[in-house]
């Protein structure tokens, strides 16, 4: 049987939006709706619920209370909570409720669908993982990321390709619920940085983006033309640590590029291809000789008549027009004299 998802929200438009979004992913999900916690409990008595998607604030019992009641009956049930409140205390209550993920309204659909797939253990279609590379190259890449994570004391290190797919990862990225939006924004930065580098003649490999926050810092840098690396951790971007962390990243990136070259996924040209291109002799084909164009007899006669036509000097034309004056003839009109003769002109007082 396909997984059953129960959406509980008193706002019908939100519930319908979430349901419509879930129906777009090809997993054949069984999606049901309930406008309140009490009706959700009644629905759970009729069928087994695999995932509860509930608003934090509901009429009657809250989303947290609903979660506790339903998990008491079905401990394996997964939970995603949604809230329209940004109060940090609400986030703390949600964390205590044991929710597998939570979102703030308006819900980012791509992240929501990715969280559903991840929570239910389904094949990820929103942010698919890349094909697993086999062999020593794959192992070497994982070891490099793990070593960089340890050296920088980071929470996670991820290698991304230019399509935003995670090629390799050590540790878990913070705010996994927002992983899709985060990676999408980072790859947009990566693309923009490459364009700027090409305009100013700068090597894109020298780009480095540092993002600071109270909980997690992020350092983002390109790895060749088709990859980028993201390091996330607490205080890794502070001034006193940034120089050492940047050096550690630079040393690791050199080794990562070597591994990617062995895997043949750098997107760059090999030295042999470049040499062949530079030494190749381009043989130019001789230009085709122009052939005379045959002109039809009647068209040639018209050209001869046009060449014999007398040319008019523009200055002489306008001088003549000024001397003679301009006569304007308006059709279907009478002059004042003609109108007077016909008795159509108004009488003029002396």
C-alpha positions in Angstrom: 0.0 0.0 0.0 1.2 3.5 -0.7 2.1 5.7 2.3 -0.9 7.6 3.8 -0.4 11.3 4.6 -2.9 13.2 6.8 -3.0 17.0 6.4 -4.6 18.8 9.2 -5.2 22.6 8.8 -8.2 24.7 9.4 -7.3 26.9 6.4 -8.8 25.0 3.5 -6.7 26.8 0.9 -3.5 25.8 2.7 -4.6 22.2 3.0 -5.6 22.0 -0.7 -2.3 23.5 -1.8 -0.3 21.0 0.2 -2.4 18.1 -1.2 -2.1 19.3 -4.8 1.7 19.6 -4.3 1.9 16.1 -2.9 0.0 14.7 -5.8 2.6 16.1 -8.3 5.3 13.7 -7.1 5.1 10.2 -8.6 4.9 8.1 -5.5 1.1 7.3 -5.6 0.6 8.8 -2.1 -2.7 8.5 -0.3 -3.5 12.0 0.9 -6.4 12.8 3.2 -7.4 16.1 4.8 -8.9 17.1 8.2 -9.9 20.6 9.3 -9.3 20.0 13.1 -7.3 17.8 15.5 -10.4 16.0 16.7 -11.4 15.0 13.1 -7.8 14.0 12.5 -7.9 11.6 15.5 -11.2 10.2 14.1 -9.6 9.7 10.7 -6.6 7.9 12.2 -8.9 5.4 13.8 -10.1 4.4 10.3 -6.7 4.0 8.7 -3.0 3.8 9.4 -1.3 7.2 9.0 2.3 7.2 7.9 2.9 10.9 8.0 1.0 13.7 9.8 1.3 17.2 8.4 -0.4 19.5 10.9 -0.7 23.2 11.6 0.8 24.2 14.9 -2.3 26.2 15.9 -5.6 24.4 15.3 -9.1 25.0 16.6 -9.4 22.8 19.7 -6.3 20.8 20.4 -3.0 22.1 19.1 -0.8 20.5 16.5 1.6 19.5 19.3 -1.1 17.9 21.3 -2.4 16.1 18.2 1.1 14.8 17.5 1.4 13.4 21.0 -2.0 11.7 20.9 -1.5 10.1 17.5 2.0 9.0 18.2 0.8 7.3 21.4 -1.3 5.0 19.2 1.2 4.9 16.3 4.8 5.5 17.4 6.2 4.9 13.9 4.2 7.8 12.5 6.3 10.6 11.1 5.4 14.3 11.7 5.8 17.6 9.9 4.5 20.6 11.7 3.6 24.0 10.0 3.3 27.3 11.7 2.5 30.9 10.7 4.3 32.2 13.8 8.0 33.0 13.9 8.4 33.2 17.7 11.5 31.3 18.8 9.5 29.8 21.6 7.2 28.2 19.1 10.2 26.6 17.4 11.3 25.3 20.8 7.9 23.7 21.4 7.9 22.1 18.0 11.4 20.7 18.6 10.2 19.3 21.9 7.2 17.7 20.2 9.6 15.5 18.2 8.6 16.7 14.8 10.7 15.3 12.0 10.5 18.6 10.2 8.7 21.9 10.4 8.0 24.9 8.1 7.0 28.5 8.5 4.1 29.7 6.3 4.2 30.4 3.4 5.5 26.9 3.0 8.3 26.5 0.4 6.9 23.7 -1.7 10.1 22.3 -3.0 11.5 22.0 0.5 8.3 20.6 1.8 8.1 17.8 -0.9 11.8 17.0 -0.3 11.1 16.7 3.4 8.2 14.4 2.8 10.3 12.1 0.6 13.2 12.1 3.0 10.9 11.5 6.1 9.1 8.6 4.4 12.3 7.1 3.0 11.1 7.5 -0.6 13.3 8.0 -3.7 14.1 11.7 -3.7 12.9 13.3 -6.8 13.0 17.0 -5.7 16.7 16.9 -4.8 17.9 13.6 -6.2 21.2 12.3 -4.9 23.8 11.8 -7.6 24.7 8.3 -9.0 27.1 6.6 -6.7 30.6 6.5 -8.2 32.4 3.3 -7.5 36.1 2.7 -6.8 39.0 4.3 -5.0 38.1 7.8 -6.4 34.8 7.8 -4.5 36.4 6.7 -1.3 39.2 9.2 -1.7 36.7 12.0 -2.2 34.7 11.0 0.9 38.0 10.9 2.9 39.0 14.4 1.8 35.7 15.9 2.8 35.7 14.1 6.2 39.3 15.3 6.8 38.4 18.9 5.9 35.4 18.7 8.2 37.6 17.6 11.1 40.3 20.1 10.4 37.8 23.0 10.3 35.7 21.6 13.2 32.7 22.0 10.9 29.2 20.5 11.1 29.1 19.4 7.5 31.0 19.6 4.2 29.2 19.0 0.9 30.5 18.8 -2.7 27.8 20.1 -5.2 27.7 19.9 -8.9 26.5 22.7 -11.2 22.9 21.2 -11.1 22.8 21.5 -7.4 23.1 17.8 -6.7 25.2 16.6 -3.7 28.0 14.5 -5.1 29.6 13.7 -1.7 29.0 14.8 1.8 30.5 14.5 5.3 28.1 15.4 8.2 24.6 16.8 8.0 23.8 20.3 6.7 22.0 22.5 9.1 18.3 23.3 8.5 17.8 20.2 6.3 14.2 21.2 5.8 15.5 24.2 3.7 18.1 22.2 1.9 16.5 22.7 -1.6 16.2 26.4 -1.2 19.7 26.8 0.3 21.4 24.8 -2.5 19.4 26.6 -5.2 20.4 30.0 -3.9 24.1 28.9 -3.6 24.2 27.6 -7.1 22.7 30.9 -8.3 25.6 32.7 -6.5 28.0 30.3 -8.1 26.7 31.0 -11.6 26.7 34.8 -11.0 30.3 34.7 -9.7 31.5 32.8 -12.8 29.9 35.5 -15.0 31.5 38.3 -13.1 34.8 36.5 -13.2 34.6 36.2 -17.0 33.8 39.9 -17.3 36.7 41.1 -15.2 39.1 38.5 -16.3 39.4 36.9 -12.9 40.0 33.2 -12.1 36.7 31.8 -10.7 38.8 29.5 -8.4 39.6 32.6 -6.3 36.0 33.3 -5.4 35.0 32.7 -1.8 31.7 33.5 -0.2 31.3 33.7 3.6 27.9 33.8 5.4 27.6 34.5 9.1 24.7 33.9 11.5 24.2 33.4 15.2 23.9 29.6 14.9 25.8 28.5 11.8 28.4 30.0 9.4 28.8 28.9 5.8 31.8 29.1 3.5 31.1 28.5 -0.2 33.7 28.2 -2.9 34.0 26.9 -6.5 35.8 23.7 -7.3 36.6 23.8 -11.0 34.0 24.9 -13.6 31.3 22.4 -12.6 31.5 21.9 -8.8 31.4 23.9 -5.6 32.1 23.1 -2.0 30.0 24.1 1.0 31.3 24.0 4.6 28.9 24.7 7.4 29.7 25.0 11.1 29.5 27.2 14.2 31.8 30.3 14.1 33.9 28.9 11.1 33.6 32.3 9.5 34.8 34.5 12.3 37.8 36.8 11.6 40.2 35.0 13.8 39.5 31.6 12.2 38.8 32.6 8.6 42.4 32.8 7.5 43.3 29.3 8.8 40.0 27.8 7.5 40.5 29.4 4.0 44.0 27.9 3.9 42.7 24.5 4.9 40.0 24.7 2.2 42.5 25.8 -0.5 44.7 22.8 0.3 41.8 20.4 0.2 40.4 21.8 -3.0 43.6 21.0 -4.9 43.3 17.4 -3.9 39.6 17.3 -4.6 40.2 18.6 -8.1 42.7 15.8 -8.7 40.1 13.2 -7.7 37.5 14.8 -9.9 39.9 14.8 -12.8 40.5 11.0 -12.3 36.7 10.6 -12.3 36.4 12.6 -15.5 33.7 14.9 -14.2 35.6 18.3 -14.0 34.1 19.6 -17.2 37.5 20.9 -18.3 39.6 19.9 -21.3 42.4 17.5 -20.9 46.0 18.6 -21.8 46.0 16.3 -24.8 42.8 17.8 -26.2 44.1 21.3 -25.7 47.4 20.5 -27.4 45.6 18.9 -30.3 43.4 21.9 -30.7 46.4 24.4 -30.7 48.4 22.4 -33.2 45.6 21.6 -35.5 46.0 23.2 -39.0 42.8 24.6 -40.2 42.5 24.2 -44.0 40.4 26.9 -45.5 38.4 26.0 -48.5 38.8 28.3 -51.5 36.1 30.9 -51.8 33.6 30.1 -54.5 34.0 32.2 -57.7 31.2 34.7 -58.2 29.0 33.9 -61.1 27.4 36.6 -63.3 23.7 37.1 -62.6 21.4 36.8 -65.6 19.0 39.7 -65.7 15.6 39.2 -67.5 15.1 41.2 -70.6 12.0 43.1 -69.4 13.7 44.1 -66.2 16.8 45.3 -68.1 14.6 47.5 -70.3 13.0 49.1 -67.2 16.5 49.9 -65.8 17.5 51.6 -69.1 14.3 53.8 -69.1 14.9 54.7 -65.4 18.5 55.8 -66.2 17.2 58.1 -69.0 14.7 59.8 -66.7 15.5 63.5 -66.1 16.7 64.2 -62.5 15.1 67.0 -60.7 17.2 69.3 -58.5 15.5 69.6 -55.1 16.4 73.3 -54.5 15.1 74.2 -58.0 11.8 72.4 -57.3 11.1 74.2 -54.1 12.1 77.6 -55.6 9.6 77.1 -58.4 6.9 76.0 -55.9 7.4 79.2 -53.9 7.1 81.4 -57.0 3.9 79.7 -58.3 2.3 79.2 -54.8 0.6 76.1 -53.6 -2.9 75.3 -54.8 -4.8 72.9 -52.6 -7.9 71.3 -54.1 -10.3 69.7 -51.7 -12.9 67.3 -53.1 -16.6 67.7 -52.4 -16.3 71.4 -51.2 -17.5 74.8 -52.5 -15.7 78.1 -52.5 -17.2 81.1 -50.7 -18.1 82.7 -54.1 -19.7 79.5 -55.4 -21.7 79.2 -52.2 -22.9 82.9 -52.5 -24.1 82.4 -56.0 -26.1 79.4 -54.9 -27.6 81.4 -51.9 -25.9 79.2 -49.4 -23.5 81.8 -47.9 -24.8 83.7 -44.8 -25.7 87.3 -45.2 -23.0 89.6 -44.0 -24.0 92.8 -42.2 -22.5 96.1 -43.6 
